[in-house]
Amino acid sequence: MTIMGGEELVRIGRRRLIAAGATAVLVAGLVSGCRKAGGADGAPDISSSHFPGVSFRYVGDSPEDETINQILSIANSYRDPVVLRLSFSALDKNHHLLPKVKVSTVFGSDYGNLVAPHGYSYDILRFAGSGEHEVRDVHVTVHQVLPADSPPSGTEEVTTQALDGEGHDVSKFTRFSQVRLTNTNDMPAAVRVVYIVWDQPAHGDTQQAVEATPVGGLTIVPAQGTAIVKVTGAAAAVARSSGGPAVSVKAFQSQ
C-alpha cells in the first residue's frame, strides 16, 4: 500500500525528493471520542472509544531514492474523509522515549488542519530539541477523529506551479507571486498551500522542514480544473529563500 500522490519533485541540495510511499502498519494509541461517520460499504464506523479505521507509519528516510524525509503515512479506511488531531512522542533506535524532542507537523494533523481522505495520505513531521537527530521512530496518539466538513475528493494529489505576476510559469526556487493549483480528479478539492524550506543535514541525519509558511487560505479547486492562489503573507519567506537549493510548494487537503 502506498501513499496516493506525491509526484512533485522537490530539489534539496543535490537531491530531488518526492513524497515517500509507505505501508501503514502502526496502530495508534486511542483516546477521546466523537460522533460517528462512515459505516457503509463495509467501512468501519468512527467509534466513541476507539478508531480502528486509521493507522500510521513513520518513515524517517526511505530506502527509495529522491524521497522526502520524516514522513508520517496515514491510512484511512473510513468511507469518508476525516479530520485528525494527533500527538507524537519521539523514539530513538531502541524505541526509547526522547522526552526533550518536540514533534510538530507541516500540514497540521496535530491540530485538526489536515483532512485525510479515504485511502492514503501523509504529513511531514518536524523535530526540535535535544536529541532531534536521534529520532528513528514516533509513537502516534489519536486524540480525535471527526468527519470532515468537506465532501469526498479524488485520490490524485492537487499539484502546484509557481507563477510570476503575469501568470507565467517560473521556478519555485525563484521569487514568485502566484501559485496555480491543478486538480485532475473528477470532483472538487479543498486544499491549503504551504511553502516549505528544508535544511541541509549532516551525513546520516534526516532532512527536515525548518520553515513552513502558508500561502493564501483554504482554496476550492474545481474538478478537472485549476485555481490561482496569490502569494501575500508568504512573500517575505519566498523572497528570503529564493535562489536556495531546498524549497517546495505543496498542497494538501484541508477544511
Secondary structure, 3 states (H helix, E strand, C coil): CCCCCCCCCEEECCEEEECCCCCCCECCEECCCCCCCECCCCCCECCCCCCCCEEEEEECCCCCCCECCCEEEEEECCCCCEEEEEEEEEECCCCCECCCCEEEECCCCCCCCCEECCEEEEEEEEEECCCHHHCCEEEEEEEEEEECCCCCCCCCCCEEEEECCCCCECCCCCCCCEEEEEECCCCCEEEEEEEEEECCCCCCCCCCEEEEEEEEEEEEECCCEEEEEECCCCHHHHHHHCCCCEEEEEEEECC
